Amino acid sequence: MHHQSVDRAHRSIQPGRVFLSRGTLEDSSRNRSPQSYLNNPQEERDRYESNTDKQVVVLKLTDLDGDGVGMLSWFAVHAVSMMDTNRLVSSDNMGQLNSSCPEGGVGEDMFESTQIIGHNIYQKAKELYGRADEEVTGALQAAHQWVNMTNVTVQINATHTARTCKAALGHSFAAGTTDGGGALNFTQDALLGEPSNETQECHRPKPILFNTGEMSWPVPWHPEVVDVQILRIGQLAVVAVPGEMTTMAGRRVREAVKQELDSGRSLKDSVVIQRYEGASTIYGPHTLSAYLQKYTHLARAIAQGKESELERGPDPPFFTRLPNLLPAAPVDKKPANSSFGEVLLQVLPVYRVGDVVSVTFVAGNPRHSGDIRDQTFLTVEEFQNTTNTWEVIHTDASWETKFHWLKGSDQQSNATVEWHIPPWARPGSYRIRHSGHHKQMKGFRPLITAYQGASNMFSVAQTYYY
């Protein structure tokens, strides 16, 4: 989260109430490694109806009068429905869900899958928001620690301990999952060097492909120090995990925390068995057990009201100068007798719902626009007859639009904006506007200049026939 989000939230802080709602969502996720899931013990798998977690949890936030001011929702889904063939910047299915609020495989293509998953989660979250009636009451508690995950001693049983390792990725990392195999041809010896004997022994039986824990140029490839934390609001506990866990690993962490908060018993009262979890072994075969141990420790501190007594842990490194290996983009050029923002391929005069409007502009390199937070490369605007003004109805963050930048020859480029007209579009008059920046050299200094361009006005109708 960027600091601007925190600043805005802090400026709008007010007393309020919190309500909790839970539900189940089908047909919106799938296990990306079903064969790995089968390596979990049968008796553990029998406790669950599915190899994915289908629970949706929603927090409804209101003011003291009960009027809604926001919501938080959780659903265990891999937030990457767009495949590696996608060349558009996308916030994927969670972004599509977010754009609906005023995993590859469930659709015919990645765009449809993304839209289906995002829409399904939105509909379920909206439903749960509407019927959230369990008020969250009680104390607000938080427990946080920094942990060096490369050197955690794990209590395996009453007499034996083990420890975590320097980070490393195994060969299954390159093999991929059901939604896409590894496309790169890795040559470990030629590119990365052999991992140390200590790291190989620690990660055994996992064969190491990337010994990322021993790679530090230009910065460490994997962090050593990460943070673990639990936030408790009354009967709700939120566990913040510094990584991606498999379905069963997540279930074990959730159960361990719940048991500790419910009963106050320590982890020693339960048997912790290290089982196969292929995606949870970055820090060696005892990665999951280390996380279970750390989160149980935090939960115990909260249950006993001793979270303020927790040690801070080792400070993580703070990098003040991060290297940028991407060279600066060259200056922008344009066709003779043209200007940046000028239309190269114009829109048609009339479209109907379901059509795709397309317009191409003379463009600058999008990298020259710098930080474009709260800005957009495009707008779709509707003409308001009552006020004789243009109203923005879509931006480049809208699911209905696409922005394609094409790098041409002789440092010339163009940008094509597409608007996929949705079924709910109102009949009326519209235009598409493109905004960007182009770079020129003034002497030895680069000069960045903003530009804009707009298409002709066009009409949208339910049908071509009037």
C-alpha positions in Angstrom: 0.0 0.0 0.0 1.4 3.4 -0.9 1.6 6.1 1.7 -1.1 8.2 -0.1 -3.7 5.5 0.7 -2.7 5.7 4.4 -2.7 9.5 4.3 -6.2 9.6 2.8 -7.5 7.1 5.3 -6.0 9.0 8.2 -7.6 12.3 7.1 -11.0 10.7 6.9 -10.9 8.8 10.2 -14.1 8.7 12.2 -15.9 6.6 14.8 -17.7 3.6 13.3 -18.9 0.0 13.6 -17.7 -3.2 12.0 -19.9 -6.1 10.9 -18.8 -9.6 9.9 -20.3 -11.9 7.2 -19.2 -15.3 5.8 -20.2 -17.3 2.8 -19.1 -19.8 0.2 -18.2 -19.2 -3.4 -18.1 -22.0 -6.0 -16.6 -22.1 -9.5 -14.2 -19.2 -9.0 -10.9 -20.9 -8.1 -9.0 -24.1 -8.7 -6.0 -25.8 -7.2 -3.0 -25.0 -9.3 -1.1 -28.2 -8.1 -3.7 -30.8 -7.5 -1.2 -33.7 -7.5 0.8 -31.9 -4.7 -2.4 -31.5 -2.7 -2.8 -35.3 -2.8 0.4 -35.7 -0.9 -1.2 -34.3 2.2 -2.4 -37.1 4.6 -5.8 -38.6 3.6 -7.2 -38.1 7.1 -6.5 -34.4 6.8 -7.9 -34.1 3.3 -11.1 -35.8 4.4 -11.8 -33.0 6.8 -12.4 -30.7 3.8 -14.9 -30.8 0.9 -12.5 -29.3 -1.6 -8.8 -28.9 -2.5 -9.4 -25.1 -2.4 -10.7 -22.8 0.3 -14.0 -21.5 -0.9 -14.8 -19.3 2.0 -15.5 -15.6 1.5 -15.2 -13.3 4.5 -16.5 -9.7 4.4 -16.1 -6.9 6.9 -18.7 -4.2 6.5 -17.6 -0.8 7.8 -20.2 1.8 8.8 -20.5 5.1 10.6 -22.2 5.2 14.0 -25.6 5.6 12.2 -25.1 2.4 10.3 -24.4 4.0 6.9 -21.8 2.1 4.9 -18.4 3.7 4.5 -16.4 0.8 3.1 -15.6 -2.9 3.2 -12.8 -5.5 3.3 -13.2 -8.9 1.7 -11.0 -12.0 1.6 -11.1 -15.0 -0.8 -8.4 -17.5 -1.3 -7.7 -17.3 -5.0 -4.5 -17.0 -7.0 -4.7 -13.4 -8.2 -3.2 -14.1 -11.6 -5.7 -15.1 -14.2 -3.8 -13.3 -16.9 -1.3 -15.6 -18.6 2.4 -14.8 -19.5 1.2 -14.1 -23.1 -0.6 -11.0 -21.9 1.2 -7.8 -22.8 -1.1 -5.3 -21.1 -0.6 -3.8 -17.7 -3.4 -5.3 -15.6 -4.5 -5.5 -12.0 -5.9 -8.9 -12.9 -8.9 -10.5 -11.2 -8.6 -8.6 -7.9 -8.4 -5.4 -9.9 -11.4 -6.4 -11.9 -13.2 -7.0 -8.6 -12.2 -3.6 -7.3 -13.4 -1.9 -10.5 -16.8 -3.6 -10.0 -17.3 -2.1 -6.5 -19.3 1.4 -6.6 -7.2 -18.0 -12.0 -7.0 -19.0 -15.2 -9.3 -21.7 -16.2 -12.9 -20.7 -15.7 -13.4 -18.8 -19.0 -12.7 -19.3 -22.7 -9.6 -17.1 -22.5 -7.6 -15.2 -19.9 -9.6 -12.1 -20.3 -12.9 -13.9 -19.8 -11.4 -15.9 -16.9 -10.3 -12.7 -15.2 -13.6 -11.0 -15.7 -15.6 -14.1 -14.5 -13.5 -14.6 -11.3 -13.6 -10.9 -10.4 -17.3 -10.6 -11.1 -18.1 -13.7 -9.1 -16.2 -12.5 -6.0 -17.8 -9.1 -6.3 -21.3 -10.5 -6.4 -20.6 -12.7 -3.4 -19.0 -9.9 -1.5 -21.9 -7.6 -2.3 -24.3 -10.2 -1.1 -22.5 -10.7 2.2 -22.1 -7.0 2.7 -25.9 -6.6 2.3 -26.6 -9.2 5.0 -23.7 -8.6 7.4 -25.3 -8.5 10.9 -22.7 -10.0 13.2 -21.1 -7.0 14.9 -17.4 -7.2 15.6 -17.0 -6.1 19.2 -14.1 -6.3 21.7 -10.6 -5.1 22.1 -8.2 -4.2 19.3 -4.9 -6.0 19.6 -1.9 -6.4 17.4 1.3 -8.5 17.5 4.2 -8.1 15.2 7.8 -9.4 14.9 10.6 -9.3 12.5 12.0 -12.8 11.9 15.2 -14.1 10.3 13.6 -16.9 8.4 17.0 -18.4 7.3 17.8 -19.4 10.9 14.7 -20.4 12.8 15.0 -23.4 15.2 11.9 -25.6 14.9 10.7 -27.9 17.6 9.9 -31.1 15.7 8.9 -33.2 18.8 9.8 -33.4 22.5 13.4 -34.4 21.8 14.3 -33.2 18.3 14.8 -29.8 16.6 15.5 -28.7 13.1 16.2 -25.3 11.5 15.3 -23.3 8.4 17.7 -22.6 5.6 19.0 -19.9 3.3 16.3 -19.3 0.6 16.4 -21.5 -2.5 14.0 -22.4 -5.3 13.7 -26.0 -6.5 13.4 -27.4 -10.0 9.6 -27.5 -9.6 9.7 -23.7 -9.7 10.7 -23.9 -13.4 8.2 -26.7 -14.1 5.3 -24.4 -13.4 1.7 -25.4 -12.4 -1.5 -26.4 -14.1 -2.0 -22.8 -15.4 1.4 -22.7 -17.2 4.7 -24.5 -17.3 8.1 -22.9 -17.0 9.0 -21.3 -20.3 12.6 -20.5 -19.6 15.5 -22.8 -20.2 17.5 -22.5 -16.9 21.1 -23.4 -16.8 22.2 -23.3 -13.2 25.9 -24.0 -13.5 26.4 -21.4 -16.3 24.3 -18.6 -14.8 24.1 -18.9 -11.1 26.8 -21.2 -9.8 26.5 -24.1 -7.5 24.8 -23.7 -4.1 27.0 -24.3 -1.1 27.1 -27.8 0.5 25.4 -26.4 3.6 22.5 -25.1 1.6 22.1 -28.3 -0.4 22.1 -30.4 2.7 19.7 -28.1 4.5 17.1 -28.2 1.7 17.4 -31.9 1.1 15.6 -33.7 -0.5 14.7 -30.7 -2.7 17.1 -30.3 -5.6 18.1 -26.7 -5.9 17.7 -24.7 -9.1 18.1 -21.1 -7.8 20.2 -20.7 -4.7 18.7 -17.2 -4.2 19.7 -17.0 -0.5 23.3 -16.9 -1.6 22.8 -14.3 -4.4 23.2 -10.7 -3.3 23.9 -8.7 -6.5 22.7 -6.1 -7.1 20.5 -6.7 -4.0 19.6 -9.9 -2.2 17.4 -12.0 -4.4 15.3 -13.3 -1.4 14.8 -11.5 1.9 16.3 -13.0 5.0 14.3 -10.9 7.5 10.5 -10.9 7.0 7.7 -9.8 9.3 4.9 -11.9 10.8 1.9 -10.2 12.4 -1.6 -10.8 13.7 -4.3 -8.2 14.1 -7.3 -9.1 16.4 -10.5 -7.1 16.5 -12.9 -8.8 19.0 -13.8 -12.2 17.6 -11.9 -11.7 14.3 -8.2 -12.4 13.8 -6.3 -11.3 10.6 -3.1 -13.2 10.0 -0.6 -11.3 7.7 1.7 -13.8 5.9 4.9 -12.6 4.1 4.4 -14.9 1.2 2.2 -17.3 -0.7 0.9 -20.4 0.9 -0.8 -23.5 -0.4 -4.4 -24.3 0.5 -3.5 -26.8 3.2 -0.7 -24.7 4.6 -3.1 -21.8 5.0 -5.6 -24.0 6.7 -3.0 -25.2 9.2 -1.9 -21.7 10.1 -5.5 -20.5 10.5 -6.3 -23.5 12.8 -3.2 -23.1 14.9 -3.9 -19.4 15.5 -7.6 -20.0 16.2 -6.8 -22.8 18.7 -4.3 -20.5 20.5 -6.7 -17.6 20.7 -9.7 -19.8 21.7 -8.0 -21.8 24.4 -4.8 -20.1 25.4 -3.0 -23.4 25.1 0.6 -23.3 23.7 1.8 -25.0 20.6 3.5 -27.7 22.8 0.0 -29.1 23.6 -0.4 -30.0 20.0 1.6 -32.3 17.7 3.2 -30.4 14.8 4.2 -32.7 12.0 6.2 -31.5 9.1 4.4 -32.6 5.9 4.8 -32.1 2.2 4.0 -28.5 1.2 5.7 -27.9 -2.2 5.0 -24.1 -2.4 5.9 -23.4 1.3 9.6 -24.5 1.3 11.5 -21.4 0.2 13.5 -21.6 3.5 13.8 -25.3 3.5 11.6 -28.3 4.4 10.7 -26.8 7.8 9.4 -23.5 6.4 5.8 -24.2 7.3 6.6 -25.4 10.7 8.6 -22.3 11.4 5.7 -20.1 10.4 3.3 -22.2 12.5 5.6 -21.8 15.5 6.0 -18.0 15.0 2.2 -17.4 14.5 1.3 -19.5 17.4 3.8 -17.5 19.5 2.1 -14.2 18.4 -1.4 -15.6 19.1 -0.3 -16.8 22.5 0.9 -13.3 23.3 -2.4 -11.8 22.2 -4.4 -14.4 24.2 -2.4 -13.6 27.3 -2.4 -9.8 26.7 1.4 -9.8 26.5 1.8 -8.6 22.9 3.7 -5.5 24.1 6.3 -7.7 25.6 7.2 -9.4 22.3 10.7 -8.8 21.1 11.0 -6.6 18.0 13.3 -9.0 16.2 16.2 -8.3 13.9 15.9 -5.1 11.8 15.5 -5.7 8.1 17.9 -4.0 5.7 17.0 -0.7 4.4 18.2 0.0 0.8 18.5 3.7 0.2 19.9 3.4 -3.4 18.3 0.7 -5.5 20.0 0.1 -8.9 18.0 0.7 -12.1 19.2 -1.7 -14.8 16.7 -0.3 -17.3 18.3 2.3 -19.6 16.6 5.6 -20.2 14.0 5.7 -23.0 15.2 7.5 -26.1 13.7 10.8 -27.4 10.4 10.6 -29.2 10.0 11.4 -32.9 6.8 11.8 -35.0 5.9 11.6 -38.6 6.5 14.7 -40.7 3.8 17.3 -40.6 2.1 15.8 -37.6 1.9 16.5 -33.9 1.9 14.3 -30.8 -1.7 13.4 -29.9 -2.8 13.6 -33.6 -5.2 10.9 -34.7 -3.8 8.5 -37.3 -6.8 6.1 -37.5 -10.1 7.8 -36.7 -13.2 6.3 -35.2 -16.3 5.4 -37.1 -19.4 7.7 -36.9 -21.7 5.1 -35.3 -21.3 2.1 -33.0 -23.7 -0.2 -31.2 -23.6 -1.9 -27.8 -21.1 -4.8 -28.1 -18.9 -3.2 -30.7 -15.2 -2.2 -30.1 -14.3 1.4 -30.7 -10.7 1.9 -31.8 -8.6 5.0 -32.4 -4.9 5.4 -33.0 -2.8 8.4 -32.0 0.7 9.7 -32.6 2.2 9.0 -29.2 5.2 9.4 -27.0 6.8 6.6 -24.9 4.6 6.0 -21.9 7.7 5.8 -19.7 8.1 9.5 -20.2 4.9 10.1 -18.3 6.6 9.2 -15.0 4.4 8.8 -12.0 0.9 8.6 -13.3 -0.9 7.7 -10.1 -4.3 9.5 -10.1 -3.8 10.1 -13.8 -4.7 8.1 -16.9 -3.5 7.5 -20.5 -7.0 7.6 -21.8 -10.6 8.7 -21.1 -13.9 7.7 -22.7 -16.2 10.7 -22.4 -19.9 11.1 -22.9 -21.4 14.4 -24.0 -23.9 15.9 -21.6 -26.5 17.8 -23.6 -28.0 19.5 -20.5 -24.7 21.1 -19.5 -22.9 21.1 -22.9 -19.9 19.4 -21.2 -18.0 16.1 -21.5 -18.2 13.6 -18.6 -15.5 11.0 -18.1 -17.1 7.5 -17.9 -14.0 5.3 -18.3 -10.2 5.5 -17.8 -7.3 3.2 -18.4 -8.2 1.5 -15.1 -11.6 0.4 -16.5 -12.1 -3.1 -17.6 -13.9 -1.9 -20.7 -10.8 -0.1 -22.1 -7.4 -1.2 -23.5 -4.4 0.9 -24.2 -1.9 -0.5 -26.7 1.5 1.3 -27.2 3.4 0.2 -30.3 7.0 1.1 -30.7 7.8 1.7 -34.4 10.9 2.5 -36.4 13.0 5.7 -36.2 11.9 6.2 -32.6 8.3 6.9 -33.7 5.4 5.2 -31.9 1.7 5.2 -31.7 -1.0 4.4 -29.2 -4.3 2.6 -29.9 -7.2 3.0 -27.5 -10.0 0.4 -27.5 -13.4 0.8 -25.9 -15.4 -2.4 -25.6 -18.9 -1.0 -25.4 -20.7 -2.7 -22.5 -24.3 -3.7 -22.5 -25.2 -0.9 -20.1 -23.8 1.9 -22.2 -26.3 4.7 -22.7 -27.2 5.8 -26.2 -25.5 9.1 -26.9 -22.5 11.0 -28.2 -19.0 10.1 -27.1 -15.3 10.7 -27.8 -12.0 9.1 -26.7 -9.1 11.2 -25.4 -5.4 10.2 -25.1 -3.0 11.9 -22.8 0.8 11.4 -22.6 4.2 12.9 -22.6 7.0 13.1 -25.2 10.7 13.7 -24.7 13.0 15.9 -26.7 16.5 17.1 -26.2 17.2 20.8 -25.6 20.9 21.0 -25.9 22.1 18.3 -23.5 19.0 18.4 -21.3 15.9 16.2 -21.8 12.7 18.1 -22.1 9.4 16.3 -21.2 6.3 17.9 -22.7 2.7 16.9 -22.0 0.3 16.4 -24.9 -3.4 15.4 -25.5 -5.4 14.3 -28.4 -9.1 13.5 -29.0 -11.1 11.4 -31.5 -14.0 12.7 -33.5 -17.3 12.5 -31.8 -19.2 9.3 -32.4 -22.6 7.9 -31.5 -23.5 4.8 -29.6 -26.9 3.2 -30.2 -28.6 0.0 -29.3 -28.8 -0.9 -33.0 -27.6 0.5 -36.3 -31.2 1.0 -37.4 -33.2 4.0 -36.1 
